[in-house]
Amino acid sequence: MQFEGAGITLERNVIAMLSECGDIPPMYEDPDFAAKPISLYLNPDKVPEYAVSSKRTSNGAADDSAVAWYRPGHVTADPDYFKCTAGCGVLREGTGLNDSWLVGVFAALALHPDNLIENLFVSPMHDFKTYGIYTCQFYKDCQWLEVVTDTRLPYSQSLDDVPKAANNSVSRPGHWLYGSSVDKSEVFIPLLMKAYAKFH
């Protein structure tokens, strides 16, 4: 018997509203965790060097456009929580951020024979691909708490001027800004990290 928490109920309500918007529903955008610097840094006025390009704005300030926000389907043709292909499960630490401890925790859970990592994702994969929403659960203070957010993730560079391959089968240049799998189409690490960041 699976407990249905408030998070998955919220996700289902959001999906129901999005589904009413026509044949191709819009992707969910989390109003509480915007795709902006305020969601990435303790002080968005002091963006860390790793997230700032060498470009300068007209007034001489660092240009923080080095960080772009994309959904997994914009970066790779076939994103999934988990992949069973060559290179899957090979993880990388985030850029300039010492997040190896958290990546290590998620890696240990992923290697557990009882698929513990998969239990952190409450919602089906179809939801994040179709509606841009997902729900994760974390254990804190002797209870499971659910976090609902969107799939927009910080990326190391803008892809606006990078054409997609004709068959969209090739991953685009750059990488997820924080911890991730080397295989960009395996997105459990950046999605868990985003949900965990919103959780805290």
C-alpha positions in Angstrom: 0.0 0.0 0.0 1.5 3.3 -1.0 0.8 6.4 1.0 -0.3 9.4 -1.1 1.1 12.6 0.3 0.3 16.2 -0.3 3.0 16.6 -2.9 1.7 14.0 -5.3 -1.9 15.3 -4.8 -0.6 18.8 -5.7 1.1 17.4 -8.8 -2.0 15.7 -9.9 -4.0 18.9 -9.5 -1.5 20.9 -11.5 -1.5 18.3 -14.2 -5.3 18.4 -14.4 -5.2 22.2 -14.8 -2.4 22.0 -17.4 -4.4 19.3 -19.3 -7.3 21.7 -19.7 -5.1 24.1 -21.6 -5.5 22.3 -25.0 -4.0 19.5 -27.0 -0.4 20.4 -26.1 -0.4 21.4 -22.4 2.1 24.1 -21.3 5.0 23.0 -19.1 4.7 23.7 -15.4 6.7 26.6 -13.9 7.2 26.4 -10.1 6.2 29.9 -8.7 8.0 29.1 -5.5 11.4 28.1 -7.1 11.9 30.4 -10.1 14.5 29.8 -12.8 16.4 32.8 -11.5 19.6 33.5 -9.5 17.5 33.8 -6.3 17.0 30.0 -6.5 20.7 29.3 -6.9 22.6 31.4 -4.5 22.3 32.5 -0.9 22.9 36.1 -2.1 21.8 36.6 -5.7 23.6 40.0 -5.8 26.9 38.2 -5.3 26.9 35.5 -8.0 29.9 33.1 -7.5 32.7 33.2 -10.1 31.9 29.8 -11.4 28.5 31.0 -12.5 29.6 34.2 -14.1 31.0 34.5 -17.6 34.0 36.7 -18.4 31.6 38.9 -20.4 30.7 42.2 -18.9 27.5 44.3 -19.2 27.6 47.8 -20.5 28.1 49.2 -17.0 31.0 46.8 -16.3 29.2 44.4 -14.1 29.8 40.6 -14.5 27.2 39.1 -16.9 25.4 36.3 -15.1 23.9 35.0 -18.4 26.5 32.2 -18.3 23.8 30.3 -16.4 20.9 29.3 -18.6 17.8 27.3 -17.6 16.7 24.3 -19.6 14.4 21.4 -19.3 16.0 18.0 -19.8 14.3 17.5 -23.2 15.9 20.7 -24.5 19.4 19.3 -23.8 19.0 15.7 -24.8 16.6 13.8 -27.0 15.5 11.1 -24.5 15.8 12.1 -20.9 14.9 9.6 -18.2 15.3 9.5 -14.4 17.6 6.5 -14.9 19.4 4.9 -17.9 20.8 1.4 -18.3 23.3 2.2 -21.0 27.1 2.5 -21.2 28.1 5.5 -19.2 25.0 5.5 -17.0 25.6 5.9 -13.3 28.9 7.7 -13.9 28.5 10.9 -11.9 30.2 14.3 -12.0 30.5 17.0 -9.3 29.0 20.4 -10.0 30.9 23.3 -11.4 32.6 25.3 -8.7 30.3 24.0 -6.0 31.5 21.4 -3.5 28.4 19.2 -3.9 30.4 15.9 -4.0 29.0 14.9 -0.6 25.4 15.1 -1.9 26.3 13.5 -5.2 28.0 10.7 -3.2 24.9 10.2 -1.1 22.7 9.9 -4.2 25.2 7.6 -5.8 25.2 5.3 -2.7 21.4 5.2 -2.8 21.5 4.4 -6.6 23.8 1.4 -6.0 21.7 -0.1 -3.3 20.1 -3.4 -4.5 16.6 -2.4 -3.3 16.5 0.6 -5.7 16.3 3.0 -2.8 17.0 6.0 -5.2 13.9 5.2 -7.2 11.8 5.5 -4.1 12.7 9.1 -3.8 10.8 9.8 -7.0 7.1 9.7 -6.2 5.7 10.7 -9.6 5.9 8.8 -12.8 8.5 9.7 -15.4 5.8 10.6 -17.9 4.9 13.6 -15.7 8.3 15.2 -15.9 8.5 14.7 -19.7 5.0 15.7 -20.6 4.1 18.4 -18.0 7.5 19.5 -16.6 6.6 18.6 -13.0 7.9 16.0 -10.6 7.6 15.1 -7.0 10.4 13.8 -4.7 10.2 12.7 -1.1 12.9 13.1 1.6 13.0 11.8 5.1 13.4 14.5 7.8 12.4 14.8 11.4 11.0 11.2 11.5 8.6 11.7 8.5 8.6 11.6 4.7 8.0 15.0 3.2 7.2 15.6 -0.5 8.6 18.3 -2.7 6.9 19.3 -6.0 8.8 21.5 -8.5 9.4 22.0 -12.2 12.1 20.5 -14.5 13.9 23.7 -15.4 17.5 23.1 -14.4 20.6 25.4 -14.4 22.9 24.7 -17.4 26.5 25.8 -18.0 25.9 27.8 -21.2 23.2 29.2 -23.4 22.1 26.9 -26.2 20.2 29.5 -28.1 22.8 29.7 -30.9 23.5 25.9 -31.0 21.4 24.1 -33.6 19.9 20.8 -32.7 21.0 17.8 -34.7 18.5 16.9 -37.5 17.4 13.7 -35.6 17.9 15.3 -32.2 19.8 12.2 -31.1 23.0 14.0 -30.0 23.4 15.7 -26.6 24.1 19.4 -26.8 27.4 21.1 -25.6 27.8 22.1 -22.0 26.6 20.4 -18.8 24.1 20.7 -15.9 25.6 23.3 -13.6 25.4 21.2 -10.5 26.0 17.5 -9.9 24.8 15.2 -12.7 25.4 12.0 -14.6 28.0 12.1 -17.3 25.2 10.8 -19.6 23.1 14.0 -19.8 20.0 12.0 -20.6 20.1 10.4 -17.1 18.7 13.2 -15.0 18.0 11.8 -11.6 20.9 13.7 -10.0 20.1 17.2 -11.1 16.3 16.6 -10.5 17.0 15.3 -7.0 19.4 18.2 -6.3 16.8 20.8 -7.4 14.1 19.2 -5.2 16.6 19.0 -2.3 17.5 22.7 -2.7 13.8 23.7 -2.7 13.3 21.4 0.4 15.9 23.4 2.3 
